[in-house]
């Protein structure tokens, strides 16, 4: 039973669906230093609990192994190649604060592809990061998103450079569309984001209507 108010020990239905849909093994290597400061021991336990939940819902297709890098030169070189950094942590020892080095990273491998969470900083965000990594690894292709940024001098910001589109770009092929593109929306666009349009021509409205009638999805901002 998960009695926490924010359901912190219960993974979401979306994550369960991703795990239950796995068709092959995903290997998860969690690189956590053995000698962590006391204030990070709870973080490691939370990570272990979350990965145990993932393993259970995957039906054995998610294989997890915790590894202590220690001082092994080959392991440390591998971590550098993976992009998992060594982080400096502050510890209290004999009434004095000292700095120590540690690893808190996760690598996921599937079908010759790799996704890395360089540093686990917050267990509350770990589900989002893990599930996103699994989706990127196991997706055969990126689905297309069309982003229409409005017209007639509106306040639309456009997709380029925003935090939202940067995040969407990790999962989808994001394309910027102009008013003329709405007349016949490209076939590879599965979902259309319409950001604050000021006005649309009859042709653009007709194209948008046909896109929706044909089963396309749209988000209006």
ROZA-936962 format. One record per residue (C-alpha): residue number from 1; residue in three letters; x, y, z. Coordinates in nm, 2 decimals. Layout:
   k   r      u      v      w
 NUM Ala      X      Y      Z
...
! end
This chain:
   k   r      u      v      w
   1 Unk   0.00   0.00   0.00
   2 Unk   0.12   0.35  -0.09
   3 Unk   0.00   0.58   0.18
   4 Unk   0.19   0.89   0.08
   5 Unk  -0.02   1.19  -0.02
   6 Unk   0.15   1.24  -0.35
   7 Unk   0.17   0.87  -0.44
   8 Unk   0.54   0.89  -0.46
   9 Unk   0.58   0.51  -0.46
  10 Unk   0.33   0.44  -0.73
  11 Unk   0.43   0.46  -1.09
  12 Unk   0.18   0.61  -1.34
  13 Unk  -0.05   0.42  -1.57
  14 Unk   0.14   0.56  -1.87
  15 Unk   0.46   0.41  -1.74
  16 Unk   0.30   0.08  -1.68
  17 Unk   0.17   0.08  -2.03
  18 Unk   0.52   0.14  -2.17
  19 Unk   0.67  -0.13  -1.95
  20 Unk   0.40  -0.39  -2.04
  21 Unk   0.45  -0.31  -2.41
  22 Unk   0.82  -0.39  -2.41
  23 Unk   0.91  -0.66  -2.67
  24 Unk   1.27  -0.71  -2.58
  25 Unk   1.51  -0.67  -2.29
  26 Unk   1.61  -0.32  -2.16
  27 Unk   1.93  -0.33  -1.95
  28 Unk   1.95  -0.07  -1.68
  29 Unk   2.29  -0.01  -1.52
  30 Unk   2.27   0.21  -1.21
  31 Unk   2.62   0.35  -1.13
  32 Unk   2.60   0.45  -0.76
  33 Unk   2.90   0.48  -0.54
  34 Unk   2.89   0.26  -0.24
  35 Unk   3.02   0.52   0.02
  36 Unk   2.76   0.79  -0.02
  37 Unk   2.70   1.06   0.24
  38 Unk   2.42   0.98   0.49
  39 Unk   2.19   1.24   0.33
  40 Unk   2.20   1.05   0.00
  41 Unk   2.13   0.70   0.13
  42 Unk   1.76   0.77   0.12
  43 Unk   1.79   0.87  -0.25
  44 Unk   1.96   0.54  -0.34
  45 Unk   1.68   0.35  -0.16
  46 Unk   1.42   0.55  -0.35
  47 Unk   1.59   0.47  -0.68
  48 Unk   1.61   0.10  -0.59
  49 Unk   1.24   0.10  -0.50
  50 Unk   1.14   0.27  -0.83
  51 Unk   1.35   0.04  -1.04
  52 Unk   1.20  -0.26  -0.86
  53 Unk   0.86  -0.14  -0.96
  54 Unk   0.97  -0.10  -1.32
  55 Unk   1.12  -0.45  -1.32
  56 Unk   0.80  -0.60  -1.18
  57 Unk   0.57  -0.43  -1.43
  58 Unk   0.80  -0.51  -1.73
  59 Unk   0.75  -0.89  -1.68
  60 Unk   1.12  -0.94  -1.65
  61 Unk   1.21  -0.75  -1.97
  62 Unk   1.37  -0.47  -1.77
  63 Unk   1.69  -0.60  -1.61
  64 Unk   1.85  -0.38  -1.35
  65 Unk   2.20  -0.40  -1.20
  66 Unk   2.36  -0.16  -0.95
  67 Unk   2.73  -0.11  -0.99
  68 Unk   2.98   0.06  -0.76
  69 Unk   3.24   0.22  -0.98
  70 Unk   3.49   0.23  -0.70
  71 Unk   3.84   0.32  -0.83
  72 Unk   3.86   0.07  -1.12
  73 Unk   4.03   0.26  -1.41
  74 Unk   3.84   0.06  -1.68
  75 Unk   3.50   0.14  -1.52
  76 Unk   3.58   0.50  -1.47
  77 Unk   3.69   0.53  -1.84
  78 Unk   3.36   0.36  -1.94
  79 Unk   3.16   0.61  -1.73
  80 Unk   3.34   0.90  -1.90
  81 Unk   3.26   0.76  -2.24
  82 Unk   2.89   0.72  -2.13
  83 Unk   2.88   1.08  -2.02
  84 Unk   2.82   1.00  -1.65
  85 Unk   3.03   1.25  -1.45
  86 Unk   3.19   1.23  -1.12
  87 Unk   3.02   1.47  -0.88
  88 Unk   3.16   1.64  -0.57
  89 Unk   2.96   1.59  -0.25
  90 Unk   3.01   1.76   0.09
  91 Unk   3.03   1.53   0.39
  92 Unk   3.07   1.60   0.76
  93 Unk   3.35   1.40   0.92
  94 Unk   3.50   1.45   1.27
  95 Unk   3.32   1.79   1.29
  96 Unk   3.47   1.91   0.96
  97 Unk   3.32   1.94   0.62
  98 Unk   3.51   1.76   0.35
  99 Unk   3.46   1.70  -0.02
 100 Unk   3.42   1.35  -0.17
 101 Unk   3.36   1.23  -0.52
 102 Unk   3.08   1.00  -0.62
 103 Unk   2.87   0.87  -0.91
 104 Unk   2.49   0.89  -0.93
 105 Unk   2.41   0.80  -1.29
 106 Unk   2.20   0.55  -1.49
 107 Unk   2.26   0.40  -1.83
 108 Unk   1.99   0.23  -2.03
 109 Unk   2.07   0.00  -2.32
 110 Unk   1.83  -0.15  -2.58
 111 Unk   1.90  -0.30  -2.92
 112 Unk   2.24  -0.13  -2.95
 113 Unk   2.10   0.21  -2.85
 114 Unk   2.19   0.40  -2.54
 115 Unk   2.02   0.66  -2.31
 116 Unk   2.19   0.81  -2.01
 117 Unk   2.07   0.99  -1.70
 118 Unk   2.40   1.15  -1.60
 119 Unk   2.31   1.24  -1.24
 120 Unk   2.00   1.14  -1.04
 121 Unk   1.93   1.45  -0.83
 122 Unk   1.57   1.40  -0.74
 123 Unk   1.37   1.08  -0.70
 124 Unk   1.05   1.27  -0.77
 125 Unk   1.16   1.34  -1.13
 126 Unk   1.31   0.99  -1.19
 127 Unk   1.00   0.83  -1.33
 128 Unk   0.97   1.10  -1.60
 129 Unk   1.33   1.06  -1.69
 130 Unk   1.33   0.68  -1.69
 131 Unk   1.01   0.64  -1.89
 132 Unk   1.12   0.91  -2.14
 133 Unk   1.45   0.73  -2.19
 134 Unk   1.27   0.39  -2.25
 135 Unk   1.03   0.55  -2.50
 136 Unk   1.32   0.70  -2.70
 137 Unk   1.51   0.37  -2.70
 138 Unk   1.22   0.15  -2.80
 139 Unk   1.04   0.38  -3.05
 140 Unk   1.11   0.28  -3.41
 141 Unk   1.05   0.63  -3.54
 142 Unk   0.98   0.98  -3.41
 143 Unk   0.62   1.09  -3.47
 144 Unk   0.57   1.42  -3.63
 145 Unk   0.44   1.73  -3.46
 146 Unk   0.35   2.04  -3.66
 147 Unk   0.37   2.38  -3.48
 148 Unk   0.17   2.67  -3.62
 149 Unk   0.28   2.99  -3.46
 150 Unk  -0.01   3.22  -3.56
 151 Unk  -0.03   3.50  -3.81
 152 Unk  -0.11   3.87  -3.86
 153 Unk   0.15   4.00  -3.61
 154 Unk   0.02   3.81  -3.31
 155 Unk   0.22   3.75  -3.00
 156 Unk   0.32   3.40  -3.09
 157 Unk   0.67   3.31  -2.99
 158 Unk   0.74   3.03  -3.24
 159 Unk   0.87   2.69  -3.16
 160 Unk   1.24   2.75  -3.19
 161 Unk   1.45   2.77  -2.87
 162 Unk   1.17   2.73  -2.61
 163 Unk   1.20   2.49  -2.33
 164 Unk   0.87   2.32  -2.43
 165 Unk   0.99   2.25  -2.79
 166 Unk   1.33   2.15  -2.68
 167 Unk   1.17   1.88  -2.46
 168 Unk   0.92   1.78  -2.73
 169 Unk   1.22   1.75  -2.97
 170 Unk   1.35   1.47  -2.76
 171 Unk   1.05   1.25  -2.84
 172 Unk   0.91   1.39  -3.17
 173 Unk   1.00   1.55  -3.50
 174 Unk   0.89   1.91  -3.45
 175 Unk   0.82   2.11  -3.76
 176 Unk   0.73   2.48  -3.78
 177 Unk   0.43   2.54  -4.01
 178 Unk   0.32   2.87  -4.17
 179 Unk  -0.03   2.97  -4.28
 180 Unk   0.02   2.83  -4.63
 181 Unk   0.11   2.48  -4.48
 182 Unk  -0.23   2.46  -4.31
 183 Unk  -0.40   2.44  -4.65
 184 Unk  -0.26   2.09  -4.69
 185 Unk  -0.09   1.97  -4.37
 186 Unk   0.20   1.73  -4.44
 187 Unk   0.12   1.37  -4.40
 188 Unk   0.40   1.30  -4.15
 189 Unk   0.24   1.54  -3.90
 190 Unk   0.04   1.33  -3.65
 191 Unk  -0.04   1.62  -3.41
 192 Unk  -0.08   1.99  -3.48
 193 Unk  -0.01   2.26  -3.22
 194 Unk  -0.19   2.58  -3.30
 195 Unk  -0.03   2.86  -3.10
 196 Unk  -0.25   3.17  -3.06
 197 Unk  -0.36   3.23  -3.42
 198 Unk  -0.50   3.58  -3.49
 199 Unk  -0.67   3.49  -3.82
 200 Unk  -0.68   3.21  -4.06
 201 Unk  -0.77   3.21  -4.43
 202 Unk  -1.07   3.01  -4.56
 203 Unk  -0.81   2.77  -4.72
 204 Unk  -0.62   2.72  -4.40
 205 Unk  -0.94   2.66  -4.20
 206 Unk  -1.05   2.41  -4.46
 207 Unk  -0.71   2.23  -4.44
 208 Unk  -0.73   2.22  -4.06
 209 Unk  -1.08   2.08  -4.08
 210 Unk  -0.97   1.81  -4.32
 211 Unk  -0.68   1.72  -4.10
 212 Unk  -0.91   1.67  -3.80
 213 Unk  -1.17   1.49  -4.00
 214 Unk  -0.90   1.25  -4.12
 215 Unk  -0.81   1.15  -3.76
 216 Unk  -0.54   1.41  -3.69
 217 Unk  -0.49   1.54  -3.33
 218 Unk  -0.47   1.91  -3.25
 219 Unk  -0.38   2.12  -2.94
 220 Unk  -0.49   2.48  -2.94
 221 Unk  -0.31   2.73  -2.72
! end
